[in-house]
Structure formats: C-alpha cells, structure tokens
Amino acid sequence: MNTRLAIAFLTVAAAALTGCNDANEGQQVKTVGWFLDHRDELAEALKECRNNPGERGKRPDCINANEARKKAFVKEMKDALK
C-alpha cells in the first residue's frame, strides 16, 4: 500500500511541477539570427545572463544569445584576417 501511495504522490508532484520552470512563459524566444541582427539587444541579453547565470543561464534566450556572440566573434575574426 505504501508503494502505491508513494507512486501516486510522485505522479501528482511531477504533474504539479510541470511548467514551473517556464521562465519565458508568454514571451517569444529570440533566435540566434535575431540576436545577430539586433546587436544592442544581444549585448543587453548577455549582460542579464551573466548577472544571474544560476537563474537565467539555461533559458533559451541566454543560450541563443551566447551562440550569437560566438558566431559574431568568429565572423569578426574572419573579417579581420581578410
């Protein structure tokens, strides 16, 4: 009986917690390309992500902003070598 109660409790807890970590709920996630086209917003997003990496570091916008920063850096280095 305890096993069934434990399974039921874990199922309810998992269902209740689903979606609790949706930090960007209601917001459209910005793509890497969007960040490359909007450098001011890229700088602001990177600043916010670095200020609170524990909370923001795994959000899609932070991941995409970091990827855009890497791509921009590579492009700038390639342009500098021309």
N, CA, C and O atoms as a Maestro MAE file, in Angstrom:
{
 s_m_m2io_version
 :::
 2.0.0
}

f_m_ct {
 s_m_title
 :::
 protein
 m_atom[328] {
  # First column is atom index #
  i_m_mmod_type
  r_m_x_coord
  r_m_y_coord
  r_m_z_coord
  i_m_residue_number
  s_m_chain_name
  s_m_pdb_residue_name
  s_m_pdb_atom_name
  i_m_atomic_number
  :::
  1 25 0.816 -1.192 0.000 1 A "MET " " N  " 7
  2 3 0.000 0.000 0.000 1 A "MET " " CA " 6
  3 2 0.860 1.257 0.000 1 A "MET " " C  " 6
  4 15 0.534 2.238 -0.668 1 A "MET " " O  " 8
  5 25 1.976 1.224 0.763 2 A "ASN " " N  " 7
  6 3 2.865 2.379 0.812 2 A "ASN " " CA " 6
  7 2 3.485 2.676 -0.547 2 A "ASN " " C  " 6
  8 15 3.699 3.838 -0.894 2 A "ASN " " O  " 8
  9 25 3.772 1.637 -1.310 3 A "THR " " N  " 7
  10 3 4.354 1.820 -2.632 3 A "THR " " CA " 6
  11 2 3.372 2.532 -3.544 3 A "THR " " C  " 6
  12 15 3.759 3.437 -4.284 3 A "THR " " O  " 8
  13 25 2.107 2.139 -3.502 4 A "ARG " " N  " 7
  14 3 1.096 2.796 -4.337 4 A "ARG " " CA " 6
  15 2 0.911 4.250 -3.932 4 A "ARG " " C  " 6
  16 15 0.756 5.120 -4.788 4 A "ARG " " O  " 8
  17 25 0.926 4.514 -2.638 5 A "LEU " " N  " 7
  18 3 0.783 5.874 -2.147 5 A "LEU " " CA " 6
  19 2 1.978 6.728 -2.591 5 A "LEU " " C  " 6
  20 15 1.807 7.881 -2.987 5 A "LEU " " O  " 8
  21 25 3.167 6.165 -2.522 6 A "ALA " " N  " 7
  22 3 4.365 6.885 -2.941 6 A "ALA " " CA " 6
  23 2 4.322 7.187 -4.436 6 A "ALA " " C  " 6
  24 15 4.670 8.291 -4.855 6 A "ALA " " O  " 8
  25 25 3.902 6.222 -5.235 7 A "ILE " " N  " 7
  26 3 3.799 6.419 -6.684 7 A "ILE " " CA " 6
  27 2 2.759 7.483 -6.993 7 A "ILE " " C  " 6
  28 15 2.984 8.349 -7.838 7 A "ILE " " O  " 8
  29 25 1.627 7.421 -6.315 8 A "ALA " " N  " 7
  30 3 0.580 8.422 -6.532 8 A "ALA " " CA " 6
  31 2 1.075 9.814 -6.150 8 A "ALA " " C  " 6
  32 15 0.823 10.783 -6.866 8 A "ALA " " O  " 8
  33 25 1.773 9.915 -5.034 9 A "PHE " " N  " 7
  34 3 2.306 11.207 -4.593 9 A "PHE " " CA " 6
  35 2 3.307 11.751 -5.601 9 A "PHE " " C  " 6
  36 15 3.245 12.929 -5.953 9 A "PHE " " O  " 8
  37 25 4.226 10.920 -6.070 10 A "LEU " " N  " 7
  38 3 5.226 11.373 -7.037 10 A "LEU " " CA " 6
  39 2 4.592 11.790 -8.352 10 A "LEU " " C  " 6
  40 15 5.037 12.749 -8.982 10 A "LEU " " O  " 8
  41 25 3.561 11.078 -8.768 11 A "THR " " N  " 7
  42 3 2.864 11.434 -10.001 11 A "THR " " CA " 6
  43 2 2.192 12.798 -9.869 11 A "THR " " C  " 6
  44 15 2.287 13.628 -10.773 11 A "THR " " O  " 8
  45 25 1.520 13.028 -8.758 12 A "VAL " " N  " 7
  46 3 0.860 14.317 -8.523 12 A "VAL " " CA " 6
  47 2 1.893 15.435 -8.418 12 A "VAL " " C  " 6
  48 15 1.690 16.521 -8.962 12 A "VAL " " O  " 8
  49 25 2.997 15.177 -7.725 13 A "ALA " " N  " 7
  50 3 4.049 16.187 -7.575 13 A "ALA " " CA " 6
  51 2 4.668 16.527 -8.925 13 A "ALA " " C  " 6
  52 15 4.903 17.699 -9.218 13 A "ALA " " O  " 8
  53 25 4.930 15.528 -9.740 14 A "ALA " " N  " 7
  54 3 5.505 15.772 -11.062 14 A "ALA " " CA " 6
  55 2 4.549 16.572 -11.937 14 A "ALA " " C  " 6
  56 15 4.970 17.477 -12.658 14 A "ALA " " O  " 8
  57 25 3.271 16.242 -11.874 15 A "ALA " " N  " 7
  58 3 2.277 16.981 -12.657 15 A "ALA " " CA " 6
  59 2 2.158 18.419 -12.174 15 A "ALA " " C  " 6
  60 15 1.979 19.330 -12.981 15 A "ALA " " O  " 8
  61 25 2.254 18.628 -10.882 16 A "ALA " " N  " 7
  62 3 2.143 19.978 -10.331 16 A "ALA " " CA " 6
  63 2 3.346 20.831 -10.686 16 A "ALA " " C  " 6
  64 15 3.217 22.039 -10.883 16 A "ALA " " O  " 8
  65 25 4.505 20.217 -10.769 17 A "LEU " " N  " 7
  66 3 5.724 20.969 -11.061 17 A "LEU " " CA " 6
  67 2 5.964 21.174 -12.547 17 A "LEU " " C  " 6
  68 15 6.814 21.979 -12.929 17 A "LEU " " O  " 8
  69 25 5.240 20.469 -13.379 18 A "THR " " N  " 7
  70 3 5.412 20.622 -14.815 18 A "THR " " CA " 6
  71 2 5.091 22.055 -15.201 18 A "THR " " C  " 6
  72 15 4.009 22.567 -14.914 18 A "THR " " O  " 8
  73 25 6.041 22.687 -15.851 19 A "GLY " " N  " 7
  74 3 5.839 24.060 -16.298 19 A "GLY " " CA " 6
  75 2 6.266 25.104 -15.292 19 A "GLY " " C  " 6
  76 15 6.196 26.295 -15.594 19 A "GLY " " O  " 8
  77 25 6.702 24.712 -14.115 20 A "CYS " " N  " 7
  78 3 7.141 25.696 -13.125 20 A "CYS " " CA " 6
  79 2 8.396 26.420 -13.554 20 A "CYS " " C  " 6
  80 15 8.658 27.528 -13.086 20 A "CYS " " O  " 8
  81 25 9.168 25.829 -14.422 21 A "ASN " " N  " 7
  82 3 10.425 26.433 -14.830 21 A "ASN " " CA " 6
  83 2 10.303 27.143 -16.168 21 A "ASN " " C  " 6
  84 15 11.318 27.389 -16.821 21 A "ASN " " O  " 8
  85 25 9.105 27.475 -16.591 22 A "ASP " " N  " 7
  86 3 8.915 28.179 -17.848 22 A "ASP " " CA " 6
  87 2 9.183 29.656 -17.639 22 A "ASP " " C  " 6
  88 15 8.260 30.451 -17.464 22 A "ASP " " O  " 8
  89 25 10.451 30.010 -17.659 23 A "ALA " " N  " 7
  90 3 10.862 31.388 -17.373 23 A "ALA " " CA " 6
  91 2 10.405 32.337 -18.474 23 A "ALA " " C  " 6
  92 15 10.160 33.514 -18.210 23 A "ALA " " O  " 8
  93 25 10.291 31.852 -19.682 24 A "ASN " " N  " 7
  94 3 9.913 32.711 -20.801 24 A "ASN " " CA " 6
  95 2 8.445 32.557 -21.161 24 A "ASN " " C  " 6
  96 15 8.045 32.851 -22.288 24 A "ASN " " O  " 8
  97 25 7.647 32.101 -20.219 25 A "GLU " " N  " 7
  98 3 6.232 31.867 -20.498 25 A "GLU " " CA " 6
  99 2 5.586 33.152 -20.999 25 A "GLU " " C  " 6
  100 15 5.679 34.194 -20.350 25 A "GLU " " O  " 8
  101 25 4.937 33.076 -22.143 26 A "GLY " " N  " 7
  102 3 4.271 34.242 -22.706 26 A "GLY " " CA " 6
  103 2 5.191 35.117 -23.524 26 A "GLY " " C  " 6
  104 15 4.733 36.097 -24.112 26 A "GLY " " O  " 8
  105 25 6.471 34.802 -23.584 27 A "GLN " " N  " 7
  106 3 7.417 35.573 -24.365 27 A "GLN " " CA " 6
  107 2 7.930 34.721 -25.511 27 A "GLN " " C  " 6
  108 15 8.114 33.511 -25.383 27 A "GLN " " O  " 8
  109 25 8.157 35.387 -26.634 28 A "GLN " " N  " 7
  110 3 8.706 34.674 -27.777 28 A "GLN " " CA " 6
  111 2 10.217 34.554 -27.612 28 A "GLN " " C  " 6
  112 15 10.892 35.532 -27.290 28 A "GLN " " O  " 8
  113 25 10.735 33.373 -27.830 29 A "VAL " " N  " 7
  114 3 12.172 33.145 -27.720 29 A "VAL " " CA " 6
  115 2 12.848 33.743 -28.948 29 A "VAL " " C  " 6
  116 15 12.431 33.508 -30.082 29 A "VAL " " O  " 8
  117 25 13.896 34.519 -28.700 30 A "LYS " " N  " 7
  118 3 14.637 35.153 -29.788 30 A "LYS " " CA " 6
  119 2 15.664 34.169 -30.325 30 A "LYS " " C  " 6
  120 15 16.325 33.466 -29.561 30 A "LYS " " O  " 8
  121 25 15.790 34.127 -31.639 31 A "THR " " N  " 7
  122 3 16.705 33.189 -32.278 31 A "THR " " CA " 6
  123 2 18.114 33.764 -32.349 31 A "THR " " C  " 6
  124 15 18.336 34.948 -32.092 31 A "THR " " O  " 8
  125 25 19.052 32.904 -32.701 32 A "VAL " " N  " 7
  126 3 20.437 33.341 -32.886 32 A "VAL " " CA " 6
  127 2 20.497 34.407 -33.980 32 A "VAL " " C  " 6
  128 15 21.170 35.426 -33.826 32 A "VAL " " O  " 8
  129 25 19.798 34.167 -35.074 33 A "GLY " " N  " 7
  130 3 19.773 35.136 -36.175 33 A "GLY " " CA " 6
  131 2 19.208 36.480 -35.750 33 A "GLY " " C  " 6
  132 15 19.705 37.528 -36.163 33 A "GLY " " O  " 8
  133 25 18.176 36.451 -34.929 34 A "TRP " " N  " 7
  134 3 17.587 37.704 -34.448 34 A "TRP " " CA " 6
  135 2 18.616 38.479 -33.637 34 A "TRP " " C  " 6
  136 15 18.766 39.689 -33.810 34 A "TRP " " O  " 8
  137 25 19.323 37.784 -32.752 35 A "PHE " " N  " 7
  138 3 20.347 38.457 -31.952 35 A "PHE " " CA " 6
  139 2 21.460 39.013 -32.827 35 A "PHE " " C  " 6
  140 15 21.987 40.087 -32.538 35 A "PHE " " O  " 8
  141 25 21.829 38.302 -33.896 36 A "LEU " " N  " 7
  142 3 22.871 38.799 -34.789 36 A "LEU " " CA " 6
  143 2 22.423 40.068 -35.510 36 A "LEU " " C  " 6
  144 15 23.243 40.929 -35.829 36 A "LEU " " O  " 8
  145 25 21.140 40.178 -35.760 37 A "ASP " " N  " 7
  146 3 20.592 41.373 -36.424 37 A "ASP " " CA " 6
  147 2 20.332 42.515 -35.460 37 A "ASP " " C  " 6
  148 15 20.174 43.655 -35.896 37 A "ASP " " O  " 8
  149 25 20.284 42.246 -34.172 38 A "HIS " " N  " 7
  150 3 19.976 43.253 -33.149 38 A "HIS " " CA " 6
  151 2 21.075 43.231 -32.090 38 A "HIS " " C  " 6
  152 15 20.897 42.678 -31.005 38 A "HIS " " O  " 8
  153 25 22.199 43.836 -32.417 39 A "ARG " " N  " 7
  154 3 23.382 43.757 -31.554 39 A "ARG " " CA " 6
  155 2 23.191 44.441 -30.201 39 A "ARG " " C  " 6
  156 15 23.770 44.000 -29.208 39 A "ARG " " O  " 8
  157 25 22.391 45.509 -30.138 40 A "ASP " " N  " 7
  158 3 22.161 46.172 -28.848 40 A "ASP " " CA " 6
  159 2 21.413 45.244 -27.891 40 A "ASP " " C  " 6
  160 15 21.753 45.142 -26.712 40 A "ASP " " O  " 8
  161 25 20.384 44.566 -28.423 41 A "GLU " " N  " 7
  162 3 19.629 43.628 -27.604 41 A "GLU " " CA " 6
  163 2 20.487 42.418 -27.215 41 A "GLU " " C  " 6
  164 15 20.330 41.851 -26.134 41 A "GLU " " O  " 8
  165 25 21.401 42.032 -28.122 42 A "LEU " " N  " 7
  166 3 22.328 40.942 -27.817 42 A "LEU " " CA " 6
  167 2 23.193 41.310 -26.618 42 A "LEU " " C  " 6
  168 15 23.360 40.508 -25.699 42 A "LEU " " O  " 8
  169 25 23.742 42.517 -26.628 43 A "ALA " " N  " 7
  170 3 24.590 42.965 -25.519 43 A "ALA " " CA " 6
  171 2 23.802 43.006 -24.213 43 A "ALA " " C  " 6
  172 15 24.315 42.620 -23.163 43 A "ALA " " O  " 8
  173 25 22.562 43.471 -24.277 44 A "GLU " " N  " 7
  174 3 21.729 43.539 -23.072 44 A "GLU " " CA " 6
  175 2 21.399 42.142 -22.553 44 A "GLU " " C  " 6
  176 15 21.447 41.898 -21.347 44 A "GLU " " O  " 8
  177 25 21.063 41.224 -23.461 45 A "ALA " " N  " 7
  178 3 20.741 39.856 -23.051 45 A "ALA " " CA " 6
  179 2 21.960 39.185 -22.429 45 A "ALA " " C  " 6
  180 15 21.838 38.493 -21.418 45 A "ALA " " O  " 8
  181 25 23.126 39.381 -23.019 46 A "LEU " " N  " 7
  182 3 24.342 38.778 -22.469 46 A "LEU " " CA " 6
  183 2 24.641 39.332 -21.082 46 A "LEU " " C  " 6
  184 15 25.067 38.595 -20.193 46 A "LEU " " O  " 8
  185 25 24.420 40.620 -20.899 47 A "LYS " " N  " 7
  186 3 24.649 41.240 -19.596 47 A "LYS " " CA " 6
  187 2 23.721 40.633 -18.545 47 A "LYS " " C  " 6
  188 15 24.163 40.287 -17.449 47 A "LYS " " O  " 8
  189 25 22.428 40.502 -18.878 48 A "GLU " " N  " 7
  190 3 21.458 39.932 -17.950 48 A "GLU " " CA " 6
  191 2 21.790 38.466 -17.639 48 A "GLU " " C  " 6
  192 15 21.662 38.023 -16.498 48 A "GLU " " O  " 8
  193 25 22.215 37.726 -18.656 49 A "CYS " " N  " 7
  194 3 22.541 36.311 -18.451 49 A "CYS " " CA " 6
  195 2 23.771 36.152 -17.566 49 A "CYS " " C  " 6
  196 15 23.826 35.239 -16.742 49 A "CYS " " O  " 8
  197 25 24.756 37.029 -17.728 50 A "ARG " " N  " 7
  198 3 25.961 36.959 -16.892 50 A "ARG " " CA " 6
  199 2 25.686 37.424 -15.469 50 A "ARG " " C  " 6
  200 15 26.317 36.939 -14.530 50 A "ARG " " O  " 8
  201 25 24.750 38.362 -15.296 51 A "ASN " " N  " 7
  202 3 24.435 38.870 -13.965 51 A "ASN " " CA " 6
  203 2 23.785 37.820 -13.080 51 A "ASN " " C  " 6
  204 15 23.947 37.858 -11.860 51 A "ASN " " O  " 8
  205 25 23.049 36.879 -13.674 52 A "ASN " " N  " 7
  206 3 22.351 35.869 -12.885 52 A "ASN " " CA " 6
  207 2 22.370 34.533 -13.631 52 A "ASN " " C  " 6
  208 15 21.324 34.057 -14.073 52 A "ASN " " O  " 8
  209 25 23.553 33.926 -13.774 53 A "PRO " " N  " 7
  210 3 23.632 32.689 -14.547 53 A "PRO " " CA " 6
  211 2 22.903 31.509 -13.908 53 A "PRO " " C  " 6
  212 15 22.488 30.584 -14.606 53 A "PRO " " O  " 8
  213 25 22.748 31.535 -12.607 54 A "GLY " " N  " 7
  214 3 22.044 30.432 -11.958 54 A "GLY " " CA " 6
  215 2 20.582 30.374 -12.334 54 A "GLY " " C  " 6
  216 15 20.018 29.289 -12.478 54 A "GLY " " O  " 8
  217 25 19.966 31.523 -12.492 55 A "GLU " " N  " 7
  218 3 18.544 31.583 -12.841 55 A "GLU " " CA " 6
  219 2 18.331 31.693 -14.342 55 A "GLU " " C  " 6
  220 15 17.414 31.073 -14.881 55 A "GLU " " O  " 8
  221 25 19.157 32.467 -15.022 56 A "ARG " " N  " 7
  222 3 18.928 32.759 -16.430 56 A "ARG " " CA " 6
  223 2 19.790 31.959 -17.395 56 A "ARG " " C  " 6
  224 15 19.471 31.881 -18.581 56 A "ARG " " O  " 8
  225 25 20.861 31.370 -16.917 57 A "GLY " " N  " 7
  226 3 21.840 30.749 -17.798 57 A "GLY " " CA " 6
  227 2 21.313 29.660 -18.710 57 A "GLY " " C  " 6
  228 15 21.833 29.478 -19.811 57 A "GLY " " O  " 8
  229 25 20.304 28.937 -18.285 58 A "LYS " " N  " 7
  230 3 19.769 27.826 -19.083 58 A "LYS " " CA " 6
  231 2 18.521 28.210 -19.877 58 A "LYS " " C  " 6
  232 15 17.913 27.358 -20.524 58 A "LYS " " O  " 8
  233 25 18.142 29.472 -19.833 59 A "ARG " " N  " 7
  234 3 16.975 29.905 -20.611 59 A "ARG " " CA " 6
  235 2 17.326 29.928 -22.099 59 A "ARG " " C  " 6
  236 15 18.474 30.181 -22.467 59 A "ARG " " O  " 8
  237 25 16.343 29.664 -22.942 60 A "PRO " " N  " 7
  238 3 16.605 29.662 -24.389 60 A "PRO " " CA " 6
  239 2 17.196 30.973 -24.906 60 A "PRO " " C  " 6
  240 15 18.067 30.951 -25.776 60 A "PRO " " O  " 8
  241 25 16.739 32.114 -24.386 61 A "ASP " " N  " 7
  242 3 17.286 33.386 -24.851 61 A "ASP " " CA " 6
  243 2 18.764 33.516 -24.499 61 A "ASP " " C  " 6
  244 15 19.539 34.037 -25.301 61 A "ASP " " O  " 8
  245 25 19.166 33.059 -23.327 62 A "CYS " " N  " 7
  246 3 20.579 33.133 -22.939 62 A "CYS " " CA " 6
  247 2 21.425 32.190 -23.784 62 A "CYS " " C  " 6
  248 15 22.531 32.538 -24.198 62 A "CYS " " O  " 8
  249 25 20.908 31.017 -24.032 63 A "ILE " " N  " 7
  250 3 21.636 30.055 -24.867 63 A "ILE " " CA " 6
  251 2 21.798 30.618 -26.274 63 A "ILE " " C  " 6
  252 15 22.886 30.547 -26.846 63 A "ILE " " O  " 8
  253 25 20.726 31.176 -26.838 64 A "ASN " " N  " 7
  254 3 20.789 31.734 -28.181 64 A "ASN " " CA " 6
  255 2 21.675 32.974 -28.228 64 A "ASN " " C  " 6
  256 15 22.401 33.175 -29.202 64 A "ASN " " O  " 8
  257 25 21.627 33.803 -27.197 65 A "ALA " " N  " 7
  258 3 22.480 34.993 -27.154 65 A "ALA " " CA " 6
  259 2 23.954 34.595 -27.100 65 A "ALA " " C  " 6
  260 15 24.782 35.200 -27.782 65 A "ALA " " O  " 8
  261 25 24.283 33.600 -26.307 66 A "ASN " " N  " 7
  262 3 25.672 33.140 -26.237 66 A "ASN " " CA " 6
  263 2 26.138 32.548 -27.564 66 A "ASN " " C  " 6
  264 15 27.281 32.758 -27.972 66 A "ASN " " O  " 8
  265 25 25.272 31.821 -28.227 67 A "GLU " " N  " 7
  266 3 25.618 31.264 -29.534 67 A "GLU " " CA " 6
  267 2 25.809 32.383 -30.555 67 A "GLU " " C  " 6
  268 15 26.720 32.318 -31.380 67 A "GLU " " O  " 8
  269 25 24.958 33.408 -30.509 68 A "ALA " " N  " 7
  270 3 25.097 34.552 -31.415 68 A "ALA " " CA " 6
  271 2 26.412 35.286 -31.145 68 A "ALA " " C  " 6
  272 15 27.079 35.726 -32.082 68 A "ALA " " O  " 8
  273 25 26.785 35.420 -29.877 69 A "ARG " " N  " 7
  274 3 28.055 36.068 -29.529 69 A "ARG " " CA " 6
  275 2 29.222 35.299 -30.133 69 A "ARG " " C  " 6
  276 15 30.150 35.899 -30.675 69 A "ARG " " O  " 8
  277 25 29.177 33.974 -30.041 70 A "LYS " " N  " 7
  278 3 30.245 33.147 -30.605 70 A "LYS " " CA " 6
  279 2 30.329 33.316 -32.117 70 A "LYS " " C  " 6
  280 15 31.417 33.468 -32.673 70 A "LYS " " O  " 8
  281 25 29.171 33.288 -32.779 71 A "LYS " " N  " 7
  282 3 29.152 33.428 -34.241 71 A "LYS " " CA " 6
  283 2 29.638 34.812 -34.666 71 A "LYS " " C  " 6
  284 15 30.367 34.937 -35.650 71 A "LYS " " O  " 8
  285 25 29.243 35.843 -33.938 72 A "ALA " " N  " 7
  286 3 29.686 37.200 -34.253 72 A "ALA " " CA " 6
  287 2 31.196 37.311 -34.082 72 A "ALA " " C  " 6
  288 15 31.867 37.946 -34.895 72 A "ALA " " O  " 8
  289 25 31.733 36.700 -33.031 73 A "PHE " " N  " 7
  290 3 33.170 36.737 -32.785 73 A "PHE " " CA " 6
  291 2 33.930 36.053 -33.923 73 A "PHE " " C  " 6
  292 15 34.925 36.586 -34.415 73 A "PHE " " O  " 8
  293 25 33.464 34.882 -34.338 74 A "VAL " " N  " 7
  294 3 34.119 34.155 -35.431 74 A "VAL " " CA " 6
  295 2 34.076 34.976 -36.710 74 A "VAL " " C  " 6
  296 15 35.069 35.052 -37.432 74 A "VAL " " O  " 8
  297 25 32.936 35.590 -36.995 75 A "LYS " " N  " 7
  298 3 32.809 36.416 -38.202 75 A "LYS " " CA " 6
  299 2 33.760 37.601 -38.147 75 A "LYS " " C  " 6
  300 15 34.401 37.927 -39.146 75 A "LYS " " O  " 8
  301 25 33.859 38.245 -36.994 76 A "GLU " " N  " 7
  302 3 34.762 39.379 -36.855 76 A "GLU " " CA " 6
  303 2 36.219 38.955 -37.041 76 A "GLU " " C  " 6
  304 15 37.008 39.683 -37.644 76 A "GLU " " O  " 8
  305 25 36.569 37.794 -36.530 77 A "MET " " N  " 7
  306 3 37.938 37.301 -36.694 77 A "MET " " CA " 6
  307 2 38.219 36.977 -38.164 77 A "MET " " C  " 6
  308 15 39.300 37.285 -38.666 77 A "MET " " O  " 8
  309 25 37.266 36.365 -38.851 78 A "LYS " " N  " 7
  310 3 37.440 36.076 -40.267 78 A "LYS " " CA " 6
  311 2 37.582 37.361 -41.073 78 A "LYS " " C  " 6
  312 15 38.422 37.455 -41.967 78 A "LYS " " O  " 8
  313 25 36.750 38.354 -40.745 79 A "ASP " " N  " 7
  314 3 36.833 39.637 -41.442 79 A "ASP " " CA " 6
  315 2 38.169 40.318 -41.192 79 A "ASP " " C  " 6
  316 15 38.713 40.961 -42.090 79 A "ASP " " O  " 8
  317 25 38.699 40.187 -39.996 80 A "ALA " " N  " 7
  318 3 39.979 40.811 -39.648 80 A "ALA " " CA " 6
  319 2 41.141 40.165 -40.397 80 A "ALA " " C  " 6
  320 15 42.155 40.816 -40.651 80 A "ALA " " O  " 8
  321 25 41.001 38.906 -40.746 81 A "LEU " " N  " 7
  322 3 42.075 38.199 -41.449 81 A "LEU " " CA " 6
  323 2 42.058 38.418 -42.953 81 A "LEU " " C  " 6
  324 15 42.981 37.991 -43.646 81 A "LEU " " O  " 8
  325 25 41.040 39.066 -43.461 82 A "LYS " " N  " 7
  326 3 40.944 39.294 -44.914 82 A "LYS " " CA " 6
  327 2 41.937 40.332 -45.376 82 A "LYS " " C  " 6
  328 15 41.993 40.646 -46.565 82 A "LYS " " O  " 8
  :::
 }
 m_bond[327] {
  # First column is bond index #
  i_m_from
  i_m_to
  i_m_order
  :::
  1 1 2 1
  2 2 3 1
  3 3 4 2
  4 3 5 1
  5 5 6 1
  6 6 7 1
  7 7 8 2
  8 7 9 1
  9 9 10 1
  10 10 11 1
  11 11 12 2
  12 11 13 1
  13 13 14 1
  14 14 15 1
  15 15 16 2
  16 15 17 1
  17 17 18 1
  18 18 19 1
  19 19 20 2
  20 19 21 1
  21 21 22 1
  22 22 23 1
  23 23 24 2
  24 23 25 1
  25 25 26 1
  26 26 27 1
  27 27 28 2
  28 27 29 1
  29 29 30 1
  30 30 31 1
  31 31 32 2
  32 31 33 1
  33 33 34 1
  34 34 35 1
  35 35 36 2
  36 35 37 1
  37 37 38 1
  38 38 39 1
  39 39 40 2
  40 39 41 1
  41 41 42 1
  42 42 43 1
  43 43 44 2
  44 43 45 1
  45 45 46 1
  46 46 47 1
  47 47 48 2
  48 47 49 1
  49 49 50 1
  50 50 51 1
  51 51 52 2
  52 51 53 1
  53 53 54 1
  54 54 55 1
  55 55 56 2
  56 55 57 1
  57 57 58 1
  58 58 59 1
  59 59 60 2
  60 59 61 1
  61 61 62 1
  62 62 63 1
  63 63 64 2
  64 63 65 1
  65 65 66 1
  66 66 67 1
  67 67 68 2
  68 67 69 1
  69 69 70 1
  70 70 71 1
  71 71 72 2
  72 71 73 1
  73 73 74 1
  74 74 75 1
  75 75 76 2
  76 75 77 1
  77 77 78 1
  78 78 79 1
  79 79 80 2
  80 79 81 1
  81 81 82 1
  82 82 83 1
  83 83 84 2
  84 83 85 1
  85 85 86 1
  86 86 87 1
  87 87 88 2
  88 87 89 1
  89 89 90 1
  90 90 91 1
  91 91 92 2
  92 91 93 1
  93 93 94 1
  94 94 95 1
  95 95 96 2
  96 95 97 1
  97 97 98 1
  98 98 99 1
  99 99 100 2
  100 99 101 1
  101 101 102 1
  102 102 103 1
  103 103 104 2
  104 103 105 1
  105 105 106 1
  106 106 107 1
  107 107 108 2
  108 107 109 1
  109 109 110 1
  110 110 111 1
  111 111 112 2
  112 111 113 1
  113 113 114 1
  114 114 115 1
  115 115 116 2
  116 115 117 1
  117 117 118 1
  118 118 119 1
  119 119 120 2
  120 119 121 1
  121 121 122 1
  122 122 123 1
  123 123 124 2
  124 123 125 1
  125 125 126 1
  126 126 127 1
  127 127 128 2
  128 127 129 1
  129 129 130 1
  130 130 131 1
  131 131 132 2
  132 131 133 1
  133 133 134 1
  134 134 135 1
  135 135 136 2
  136 135 137 1
  137 137 138 1
  138 138 139 1
  139 139 140 2
  140 139 141 1
  141 141 142 1
  142 142 143 1
  143 143 144 2
  144 143 145 1
  145 145 146 1
  146 146 147 1
  147 147 148 2
  148 147 149 1
  149 149 150 1
  150 150 151 1
  151 151 152 2
  152 151 153 1
  153 153 154 1
  154 154 155 1
  155 155 156 2
  156 155 157 1
  157 157 158 1
  158 158 159 1
  159 159 160 2
  160 159 161 1
  161 161 162 1
  162 162 163 1
  163 163 164 2
  164 163 165 1
  165 165 166 1
  166 166 167 1
  167 167 168 2
  168 167 169 1
  169 169 170 1
  170 170 171 1
  171 171 172 2
  172 171 173 1
  173 173 174 1
  174 174 175 1
  175 175 176 2
  176 175 177 1
  177 177 178 1
  178 178 179 1
  179 179 180 2
  180 179 181 1
  181 181 182 1
  182 182 183 1
  183 183 184 2
  184 183 185 1
  185 185 186 1
  186 186 187 1
  187 187 188 2
  188 187 189 1
  189 189 190 1
  190 190 191 1
  191 191 192 2
  192 191 193 1
  193 193 194 1
  194 194 195 1
  195 195 196 2
  196 195 197 1
  197 197 198 1
  198 198 199 1
  199 199 200 2
  200 199 201 1
  201 201 202 1
  202 202 203 1
  203 203 204 2
  204 203 205 1
  205 205 206 1
  206 206 207 1
  207 207 208 2
  208 207 209 1
  209 209 210 1
  210 210 211 1
  211 211 212 2
  212 211 213 1
  213 213 214 1
  214 214 215 1
  215 215 216 2
  216 215 217 1
  217 217 218 1
  218 218 219 1
  219 219 220 2
  220 219 221 1
  221 221 222 1
  222 222 223 1
  223 223 224 2
  224 223 225 1
  225 225 226 1
  226 226 227 1
  227 227 228 2
  228 227 229 1
  229 229 230 1
  230 230 231 1
  231 231 232 2
  232 231 233 1
  233 233 234 1
  234 234 235 1
  235 235 236 2
  236 235 237 1
  237 237 238 1
  238 238 239 1
  239 239 240 2
  240 239 241 1
  241 241 242 1
  242 242 243 1
  243 243 244 2
  244 243 245 1
  245 245 246 1
  246 246 247 1
  247 247 248 2
  248 247 249 1
  249 249 250 1
  250 250 251 1
  251 251 252 2
  252 251 253 1
  253 253 254 1
  254 254 255 1
  255 255 256 2
  256 255 257 1
  257 257 258 1
  258 258 259 1
  259 259 260 2
  260 259 261 1
  261 261 262 1
  262 262 263 1
  263 263 264 2
  264 263 265 1
  265 265 266 1
  266 266 267 1
  267 267 268 2
  268 267 269 1
  269 269 270 1
  270 270 271 1
  271 271 272 2
  272 271 273 1
  273 273 274 1
  274 274 275 1
  275 275 276 2
  276 275 277 1
  277 277 278 1
  278 278 279 1
  279 279 280 2
  280 279 281 1
  281 281 282 1
  282 282 283 1
  283 283 284 2
  284 283 285 1
  285 285 286 1
  286 286 287 1
  287 287 288 2
  288 287 289 1
  289 289 290 1
  290 290 291 1
  291 291 292 2
  292 291 293 1
  293 293 294 1
  294 294 295 1
  295 295 296 2
  296 295 297 1
  297 297 298 1
  298 298 299 1
  299 299 300 2
  300 299 301 1
  301 301 302 1
  302 302 303 1
  303 303 304 2
  304 303 305 1
  305 305 306 1
  306 306 307 1
  307 307 308 2
  308 307 309 1
  309 309 310 1
  310 310 311 1
  311 311 312 2
  312 311 313 1
  313 313 314 1
  314 314 315 1
  315 315 316 2
  316 315 317 1
  317 317 318 1
  318 318 319 1
  319 319 320 2
  320 319 321 1
  321 321 322 1
  322 322 323 1
  323 323 324 2
  324 323 325 1
  325 325 326 1
  326 326 327 1
  327 327 328 2
  :::
 }
}
